Amino acid sequence: MQTLEVLKTLITYPTITPKECGIYEFIKAFLPDFEVLELNKNNVKNLFLYKQFQGEGERRDLCFGGHIDVVPPGDGWEAFVPVVRGEYLYGRGAQDMKGGVAAFLCAIKEFCESKTHSFNGILSILLTSDEEGEAIYGSKHTLQSLKEKNLLPHFAIVAEPTSVNTFGDMIKIGRRGSINGVLKIQGKQGHVAYPNKCINPVEIIAPILSKIAGYNLDSGNDSFEPSKIVITDIRGGLEVVNVTPDDLRIMFNVRNSTQTSLEDLKQYLQDLLKHIPHTLELKQSSKPFLTNPNNSLVAKVVQSLQTTLQITPTLSTSGGTSDARYFAEYGVDVVECGVCNDRIHAINERVKISEVENLKNVFVSLLKEF
């Protein structure tokens, strides 16, 4: 079955998070020689397929990671009816990320049927139905279970859509983390005609607001931009002109690099606000990670792109987050490589058919040289 036909089939399953809709039965049947682990939790279905190869050299276990769940389709199109128009295939998940899943499924099948490799180790696939949602009971839960079963891979490739203008121009070797914060400045409500009887939280925070809004907690480096405090909302008061606020709430986010932790942010704000009555809530929704640019996995992915497409990708840490962070938390060297992402989460999501086929060829090349 060609890569395009596999992708069409995957799109027909309406796998809106956390629904699995039977798609795993198709995938298991597509690779019947692989051992199966179904590691489900709290209505999230996770699939781990693996096969042991006896080859030459040092054992190197490699896992292809991804998600089969998609965001809701929105109105105005038949999102789960794949349609080919010109050089594109339309359908929800075409780019994010059933295109990547179809590519590595077909690459693995082609690789397993070939007789010209010396792969030594466990080749595996990790899929979850909970990446677009809370992402608590998906890859994170599965990797913990694999650790307990001594099945954690050494290396992983997550086939998220990472390319920008043309397929292969960018791969991700890391991601920033995300810290959400709520800062509440305490005051005392009162009549504006008697400011001496009020404690206005706006006046309290005003002299130091520039040390919060847009403040860089580090200087960044070759891999990451500075970890900046970005205020997303400020509110307080009764929306009238003659009463001062009782308190002022500031909501913010920090996309932090590996140079700055939640504790660093907490300490900075506590030092800054030590003479100001306040409360502070911080929550790390995802942790940053960075795979060494000189890592052998990075080199082999770059080599496969150069060999297959004569293109050298940019090594990036840009964008939001992905399940690659969970692989990194377990000490797995991880790289993200996939198709362009210009239509992800949008109505009329589409993928260029040639990109999916090229991604499959890159993965085949990688496996043969791994």
N, C-alpha and C positions, 0 to 999 in steps of 0.2 A: 504494500500500500504506500503510495507516494506521500510525501510530507504534507502537501496541500490537502489530500483527502483525509489524512489523520486530523489535521487542523479543523477541517469542516465538521468532522464528526464530533470533536471536542466542543465546538461552539454550540452544537445542537442541544447540549445538556445545559439547562437553565440554572447554573450553580451559583446563585446569589448567596453570599455569605450568610450562614455557614452550610448551606445545602450542598450535598454531594451528588444527589440525583442519579446514582448508579454509574457515574463516569469511571469509577475505579474498576468496575467489572470489565469495561472495555479495555482499560489500560493493562490490567492483569492478563487478559486474553491476548493482548498484543505482544507481551513478553512472557510467554508461558513457562520458560525455563528458569525464571527467577523465583527465589524464595520470597514468601509474603509475610509481612507483619502488619497487622491493622491495630494501630495504637490510638484508639478513640477516647475522647473525654468530653463530658458536658456538651453533647450534641455536635461536637466537632469531630470530623472523620479524618484520620491521618493514615497515609499508606507509605510503607517502606518496602521496597523491592531490592533484593540484593543477590549477587552471584559471585562465587569465588573462582578466580582464575589462577592457574599455576603457570607462571612465566619465568622470565629471567630477571636477575638483579634483585634489588631491595624491594620489599613489599611496600606498595603505595596504594592505600585505599582511597578511592575517589567517589564522591557522591554528587549527583546532579539534583539541585533543590529547586522547588517551585511551588506555586499554588494554583489550584483549579477553581477557586472561588472568584467571583467577579462582583463589581458594584452593580446596583440596580440600573436598568437600561435607560430610564427616562422615556418621555413620550415622543411619539412621532416616527418610530422605526421598529421593524421586526428584528430585535436584537439577537435572537437565537435561531434565526434562519440565515445561514451563511450565504452570501451573494458575491459572486465574482463580477467586478466591473472593471474592464481593462486590465491593468496590472495590479489591481488591489483586490483583497478579500475583505468584505465587510462583515462585522458581527461583534457582539460584546465579548471581550476577552481576546480579540485578534492580536492586539499588541500586549495587553496586560492581563495574564501572561500566557495564554494558551498557545500563542505562536511559539514562544520559547519552549513550552512543554512538548509540543509536537516536534520541534526540531531535535530535542535531545532524546525523545523516545525513538525517533527514526534513526538518529545517529547511532544509538546504542544497538538497535536491531541490526543495522548494517554492519557495525563493528563485530558483533557477536557471530554473524554469519560469515565473516571473512576469516581467512586462515593465515593472515600475514601480520600478526601482532605478537608481542611478547609481554602483554600486560600481566603483572604479578600483584595480586591483591584482590580486594573486594570492590566490585563495581556496583553502585547502588543508586537508587532514586528515592528522594523524600518529597512527598506531596502532602499538602494540607488544604483544608477547606476554610481556614480561618486566618488569612493574611490581611484581607481588606477590612476585617472587623477588629476586635480587641487584640487578636494575635497572642492570646495567653495560652490557649489550649491546643495550639497548632504545632508549629516547628519547635517552639520552646519546650513543650511537653514531650514531643517525640524525641528530641535530642537527649533529654534527661533519661528517657526510657532506654535509648540506645547506649548511653553511658553505662547504665546498670547492666545491660546485656553484653557489654564489651564490644559494641558494634559501631562506636563513633568512627567516622572516617578521618583520614589524615588531611584530606583536601576536599574542597567543595566548589562547585560552580553553580551560581544561582542565575537563571536565565531571564532575569528581569529586563525590560526594555531600557537599554542604557545608551543607545546611539542617539545622536542629535540631528545632524544634517544628512548623513549617509551611513548605511550600516557599517559598523566596524570602526567608526571614527572615535568612539569613546568606550572604555570599560571602567567599571568602578572597583577600586581597591580598598575602599573605606567609605564610611558614612559618618556624618555628624550625629551626635545624640540630640535629644530634645528634653529640655527641662521647663516645666510649666510652673509659674509662680503667682501667688496672690499676696500682695502687701496691703495691709490695712493700717492707716495712720489714725490714731485716736485723737478726738478733739472734744469740744463741748459746744453744743448747739446754743444759739442765742440770737437776739435781735441785732440787726446790723447797726442800729442807732446807738448801741452800747457795746462797742467792740472790746472794751476792757473787761467786760463780763463774759466774753466768749473765748474759746480756744479754737481758732480756725485752723483745721488740718491743712488747708490749702496753703496758708501762710507758713506753716511749719515746714512743709516739704519743698516749697518753692526755691529756697536758696541752694538746695542740693539735688534738685530734680535732674540737672544736667549730668550729675554723676551716676544717674540711673538710666535715663532715657538715652539709648544709643551708645552706652558705654561699652568699650571693649575690655573684656576680662583678661585677654591675652593678646599677643601680637600676631598670632597666626604663624604659619610656617609654610614650607614648600608644598605640603599636602592639604592644609586647611586654611580657610579664612579665619579672621579673629572671631572669638566667641563673644557675640554682641548681645547685650540686653535690649530686647525689642518690646516696648510697651504696646499692648494691644487694646487696652481699655482703661479709662479713668472715669470714675463716677463717685458722686456723693451729693448730699443735700436733698431738698424737697422740690427742686425745679421751680423755686420762687426767688424773688430778688431781695427779700427782706429778712431772710433767715440764714444764718451760717450753718454749714454742715456739722453733724455730730461726728462723722468720720469720713475718710476718703479712701476708696479702694482702688488700687492699681493692679491690673493684671498684665502679665508679661510672659515672654518666652525667650529662652536662650538655646540656640542651636550650638551646642558645645563640641569642641574638638577634644582630642585625647589630652590636650594641655590643661583643660579646665574641668574640674569635677563639680558635682552638686555641693560637696563640702566647701570647695573654694568659693562658689557663689554665695553660699550661706554665710561664710565667714566675712566676706567682703561687705555684704549688706548689714550684718550685725555690727560690724565696726563702724560703718557709715551712719547707722541709725541708733547708736548706743545711748544717745541722750534724748531720743524721741519715743514717746509711747506708741507702740506698734505691735502687730502680730504678723507673722510671716509663714506662709505655707509653700513648700516646694515639693514637686513630684517629678521624678525622672521617668518619662514615658518610654524612652529608648536610650541605650548607651552608645557612645561613639566607638568606632573600631578602625584600625588601619592595618592592612596586610603590607608587609615590607615590600616596597617596589622591586627589590632585588630577589624576592622569593622565587623559587623554581616554578611554582604554579603560574605566577604572573608572567614569567619569561616564556612558558610554554603556550599560554593563551595568546600572547603577543606574536610569538613565532607562527602559530597556526593562522592568525589573521594575515600575517605577512605572506605566508606561503600560499594561502587560499585566495586572497583578494589583493595582494600587493599593497596593503595599507597598514600603517603603524598607528595604533590607537593612542589617544590621550589617556593617561592614567588619572582618574578623577575621584573626588570624594563628594561631589556636588549632589544636590537634590535632597529628597526627604529621607525616608528610611525604608528598610526592607528586612526580610527574614534573614538576610546574610549576617545581621548583627548577632543572631542567636548562635550561628555556627562559630563566629569569632569568640563569643563568650565561653564556648567549650574548647577553645584552643585549636580550632580547625582553621587552617589557612583557607581563605575564601576570596573569590573573585566573582564579580557580576558581569555578564556579557550577554547582550541581547539586541533585538531589533530597535528601530527608531521609536520614539515615544511621543510623537506629535499629536496623537489622537487618544491617548489613554484617558479613561473616565469620561470621555465626551460622547455626545450623540453621534451616531454614524462612525463609531470606532472602526478603524481599518488598519490593515497591514499590507505592505508591498509583498507580493508573493515571492519575488526573487530574494527578498531579505530572509524569509523563513528558510528557503532552500539553501541560501548561502550560510546561514547560521548552522544548519544541519551539517553542511560540508566542513565548516570550521571545527565543529565538535568531533566529527569523524577523524579529521587530521590530528586533533589533539589526542584522541584516544589511541591512535596508532603510534604516536610518538611518546606517549606518557610513560 
